Amino acid sequence: MPTHDLYANKPDDPRWQVPATGSARFSWEYDEGRDRLLALYQKGKDKQWDGALRIDWDQEVDPYDPLGIPDEALPLHGTPHWDRMNDRDRAELRRHYASWQFSQFLHGEQGAMVCAARIVESVPDLDAKFYSATQTMDEARHAEIYSRFLHEKIGMLYPINDNLQSLLGDTLRDSRWDMPYLGMQVLIEGLALAAFGMLRDTTSKPLPKQILAYVMQDEARHVAFGRMALRDYYRQLTEAELREREDFVIEGCYLMRDRLKGVEVLENFGVPAHLADAYSEQSEYLSLFRKLLFSRIVPCVKDIGLWGERLQRAYLDMGVFDLGDANLDLLMSQDEEIAEKLDAERFAAEEAARTAEVADAIAQGTTD
């Protein structure tokens, strides 16, 4: 079935075109590069994987409870609208909300793929071109995986959220070569990593847990790449140039915060827009969710050298300033360990099953 037929709300246009700006930059220096970036490039090559093989797609998923998260996570929970719903309505709401979340992941991954390709084209250093080429492949794999999950397991998609589309457009239209790094690697990828992590750690369903853990293993490298490249470059910028980038971060963070309400889902269940917005703001679970989603962005922004007074005030206003001291390297290493542990558990179970099969066959042959 065509994807267009699966959208809960039809997109205005099946394609979105963003005019390209900026220069394509070539480098004729092929011998030297930054050791840290080249090591990350090597790791990017070593860690390539096939989503059709590494993920166990035979696992069943209930489309009306695809994530197994508590009802308290739904913005309607505890409201008069929730009280009027029957079990079937609530199951349909869970399906729509999971579809909306994973659809934004899917659209974000396509955006990341385009931004990574833009970095290959525009960044002046060859070592960064090498790494971002591996990232482009990673993002293609992630988009493929989220698309498959939505098509095969949930059977419904949502269009890209207006705020996410706005930030993507601003990132891609800017002619400065570092802006795809800042918009995608730091803001969108950082927020996605935190969202993936919260769902990975709360879902009771094995298939989405696998998907999220394996995607996060890649994304942790991508954020590290952005940190390395921007930290080096931003040391060279003037105060005025840094202030321009801080303004971009401030606007982008407000857009990302407002992206997370899922108002379009609630409107599909007859909730007026103003009430849907209020329900999202009042939800204790979603308030915590929104704050923790900045756990990867704030320390990264601070680490790359964007920490002026206006930016700090904005983070105080959002209630996320204290996240600036989070240990990003520790979070990234934990992401790696969780993915490797899932692999070990899955393949150990498969090996045990094969051993039992062989033993059973031998036993049957002996008795015959």
C-alpha positions in Angstrom: 0.0 0.0 0.0 1.4 3.5 -0.9 2.6 5.4 2.1 0.3 8.3 1.2 -2.7 6.1 2.0 -1.4 5.4 5.5 -1.2 9.0 6.7 -3.6 9.9 9.5 -3.5 13.5 8.2 -2.6 13.9 4.6 0.6 15.9 3.9 -0.1 19.1 1.8 2.5 18.0 -0.8 4.1 14.6 -1.3 7.5 16.3 -1.7 9.2 19.2 0.1 11.8 21.2 -1.8 14.3 23.3 0.0 16.5 25.6 -2.2 20.1 24.7 -1.8 22.6 27.5 -0.9 26.3 27.6 -0.2 29.4 26.2 -2.0 30.5 22.7 -2.7 34.1 22.5 -1.3 36.8 20.2 -2.5 40.1 19.5 -0.7 43.2 18.4 -2.5 45.0 17.5 0.8 44.6 13.7 1.0 47.4 12.8 3.5 46.7 14.5 6.7 43.7 14.7 9.0 42.7 14.9 12.6 43.4 11.6 14.3 40.2 11.8 16.4 38.0 12.3 13.4 39.8 9.6 11.4 39.4 7.2 14.3 35.7 8.0 14.4 35.5 7.4 10.6 37.2 4.0 11.1 34.6 3.2 13.8 31.8 4.3 11.4 33.1 1.8 8.8 33.5 -1.0 11.3 30.0 -0.5 12.8 28.0 -0.7 9.6 25.1 -3.1 9.9 22.1 -4.4 8.0 18.7 -3.5 9.5 17.1 -6.4 7.7 19.4 -8.9 9.4 20.4 -7.5 12.8 16.8 -6.8 13.8 14.4 -9.7 14.4 11.5 -8.5 12.3 9.5 -11.7 13.0 8.6 -10.5 16.5 4.9 -9.7 16.7 3.8 -6.1 17.6 0.3 -5.2 18.7 -0.5 -2.0 16.7 -2.8 -0.9 19.5 -0.1 -1.1 22.1 3.2 -1.1 20.1 5.4 0.4 22.8 3.9 -1.0 26.0 4.4 2.3 27.8 2.1 3.4 30.7 -1.1 5.3 30.0 0.3 8.2 32.1 2.6 8.9 29.2 -0.4 9.9 27.0 -1.3 13.6 27.3 -5.0 12.8 27.5 -4.6 10.6 30.6 -6.4 12.0 33.6 -8.5 14.5 31.6 -12.3 14.5 31.0 -11.7 13.4 27.4 -9.8 10.3 28.7 -12.6 9.5 31.1 -15.2 9.5 28.3 -13.1 7.1 26.2 -13.8 3.3 26.1 -11.1 0.7 25.9 -11.2 0.7 22.1 -10.8 4.5 21.9 -7.8 4.3 24.3 -6.2 1.6 22.2 -6.6 3.7 19.0 -5.1 6.6 20.8 -2.0 4.5 21.8 -1.7 3.5 18.1 -1.9 7.1 16.9 0.5 8.4 19.5 3.1 5.7 18.7 2.6 6.4 15.0 3.1 10.1 15.5 6.3 9.6 17.6 7.9 7.2 15.2 6.8 9.2 12.1 8.7 12.2 13.5 11.7 9.9 14.0 11.4 8.8 10.4 11.1 12.3 9.0 14.0 13.4 11.2 16.2 10.6 9.9 15.5 11.6 6.3 16.5 15.1 7.3 19.6 13.8 8.9 20.5 11.9 5.7 20.1 15.1 3.6 22.1 17.1 6.1 24.9 14.6 6.3 25.1 14.6 2.5 25.2 18.4 2.6 28.1 18.2 5.0 30.0 15.9 2.6 29.5 18.6 -0.1 30.2 21.7 1.9 32.7 21.0 4.7 36.2 22.1 3.8 38.1 19.2 5.5 38.5 15.8 3.9 38.5 13.9 7.2 35.1 15.4 8.0 33.9 14.5 4.5 35.0 10.9 5.1 33.1 10.5 8.3 29.9 12.3 7.1 29.8 9.9 4.2 29.5 7.0 6.6 26.8 9.0 8.5 24.8 9.4 5.3 24.6 5.6 5.0 23.7 5.3 8.7 20.8 7.8 8.4 19.5 6.0 5.3 19.5 2.7 7.3 17.6 4.4 10.1 15.0 5.9 7.8 14.5 2.4 6.2 14.1 0.8 9.7 11.6 3.4 11.0 9.6 3.3 7.7 9.4 -0.5 7.9 8.2 -0.5 11.5 5.5 2.1 10.7 4.4 0.3 7.6 4.5 -3.3 8.8 3.8 -3.1 12.5 1.6 0.0 13.1 0.1 0.6 9.6 -0.2 4.4 10.1 2.0 7.5 9.6 1.8 11.2 10.5 3.2 14.1 8.4 6.3 16.0 9.6 5.6 18.3 12.6 5.6 22.0 11.6 8.3 22.9 14.1 10.6 20.1 13.0 10.1 21.1 9.4 10.9 24.7 10.2 14.2 23.9 12.0 15.2 21.6 9.1 14.4 24.3 6.6 16.4 26.9 8.5 19.3 24.4 8.8 19.4 23.6 5.1 18.8 27.1 3.7 21.8 28.6 5.6 24.8 28.9 3.3 27.4 28.6 6.2 29.0 25.1 6.1 28.8 24.7 9.9 25.1 25.1 10.1 24.1 21.6 9.1 26.3 20.4 11.9 24.7 22.8 14.4 21.1 22.3 13.4 21.3 18.5 12.8 24.2 17.0 14.7 23.7 19.1 17.9 20.0 20.1 18.0 17.9 17.5 16.1 20.2 14.5 16.7 20.8 15.5 20.3 17.1 15.7 21.0 16.4 12.5 19.0 19.0 10.6 21.0 17.3 11.6 24.3 13.9 10.7 22.9 15.1 7.4 21.7 16.8 6.7 25.0 13.6 7.4 27.1 11.5 5.1 24.9 14.2 2.5 24.8 14.3 2.4 28.6 10.5 2.5 29.1 9.2 0.2 26.4 8.3 -3.3 27.4 8.2 -4.5 23.7 11.4 -6.2 22.4 11.2 -5.0 18.7 11.0 -1.3 19.3 13.7 -1.7 22.1 16.0 -3.3 19.5 15.4 -0.7 16.9 16.0 2.2 19.3 19.1 0.7 20.9 20.8 0.0 17.6 19.9 3.3 16.1 21.2 5.1 19.2 24.5 3.2 18.9 25.0 5.0 15.5 23.7 8.3 16.7 26.1 8.5 19.6 28.9 8.6 17.0 27.2 11.3 15.0 26.9 13.6 18.0 30.5 13.0 18.8 31.4 14.0 15.2 29.5 17.2 15.5 31.2 18.1 18.8 34.7 17.5 17.5 34.2 19.5 14.3 32.4 22.4 15.8 34.6 22.7 18.9 37.6 23.1 16.7 36.0 25.6 14.4 34.2 27.7 17.0 37.5 28.5 18.7 38.3 30.6 15.6 35.1 32.6 15.5 34.6 36.2 16.6 32.2 37.1 19.4 29.7 38.4 16.8 29.9 35.1 14.8 29.4 33.1 18.0 26.4 35.2 19.0 24.7 34.5 15.6 25.1 30.8 16.2 23.8 31.1 19.8 20.7 32.9 18.4 20.1 30.0 16.0 20.4 27.5 18.9 18.0 29.5 21.1 15.4 29.6 18.4 16.0 26.0 17.5 15.6 24.8 21.1 12.3 26.6 21.5 11.1 25.0 18.3 12.2 21.6 19.5 10.5 22.1 22.8 7.2 23.0 21.1 7.6 20.1 18.7 6.9 17.6 21.5 3.3 18.2 22.2 1.6 15.9 19.7 -1.3 18.4 19.4 -2.2 17.0 15.9 -2.9 13.6 17.4 -5.3 14.9 20.0 -7.1 17.0 17.4 -7.8 13.8 15.5 -9.7 12.6 18.7 -11.9 15.7 18.8 -9.9 17.8 21.2 -9.8 21.5 20.3 -6.3 22.8 19.6 -6.2 25.1 22.6 -7.3 22.3 24.9 -4.8 19.9 23.3 -2.0 22.3 23.9 -3.1 22.8 27.5 -3.3 19.1 28.2 0.2 18.6 26.9 1.6 21.4 29.0 -0.2 20.1 32.1 1.0 16.5 31.8 3.6 15.7 34.5 5.0 12.9 32.4 5.4 15.0 29.3 6.9 17.9 31.3 9.6 15.6 32.6 10.0 14.1 29.1 10.5 17.6 27.6 13.1 18.5 30.2 15.1 15.2 29.8 15.0 15.5 26.1 17.5 18.4 26.4 20.0 16.2 28.4 22.0 15.6 25.2 21.7 19.1 23.7 22.6 21.4 26.6 26.0 19.8 27.5 26.9 19.5 23.9 26.2 23.2 23.2 28.3 24.1 26.2 31.1 21.8 25.1 31.4 23.3 21.7 31.8 26.8 23.1 28.3 28.3 22.7 27.6 29.5 26.3 26.9 33.2 26.2 24.7 35.0 28.6 21.6 35.1 26.4 21.8 31.4 25.7 22.2 30.6 29.4 19.1 32.8 30.1 17.1 30.9 27.5 18.1 27.6 29.1 17.1 28.9 32.5 13.7 29.9 31.0 13.2 26.4 29.7 14.2 24.9 33.0 17.1 22.9 31.5 20.2 25.0 32.5 21.3 22.4 35.1 21.7 19.8 32.4 24.8 21.6 31.1 27.0 19.6 33.4 25.8 16.2 32.2 28.6 13.7 31.2 28.0 13.2 27.5 30.8 10.7 27.1 29.3 8.5 29.8 25.9 8.6 28.2 27.4 7.7 24.8 29.3 4.7 26.2 26.1 3.5 27.9 24.3 3.6 24.6 27.1 1.5 23.1 26.9 -1.1 25.9 23.1 -1.4 25.8 23.2 -2.2 22.1 26.0 -4.7 22.5 24.2 -6.4 25.4 21.0 -6.8 23.4 23.1 -8.4 20.6 24.8 -10.8 23.0 21.5 -11.8 24.7 19.7 -12.3 21.3 22.4 -14.4 19.7 23.1 -16.4 22.9 19.4 -17.4 22.9 19.5 -18.3 19.2 22.6 -20.4 19.8 21.0 -22.2 22.7 17.9 -22.9 20.5 20.1 -24.3 17.7 22.0 -26.5 20.2 18.8 -27.8 21.6 17.6 -28.6 18.1 20.7 -30.6 17.3 20.5 -32.5 20.6 16.9 -33.3 19.9 17.7 -34.5 16.4 20.5 -36.7 17.7 18.3 -38.1 20.4 15.6 -39.0 17.8 18.2 -40.7 15.6 19.4 -42.8 18.5 16.0 -44.0 19.4 15.1 -44.8 15.8 
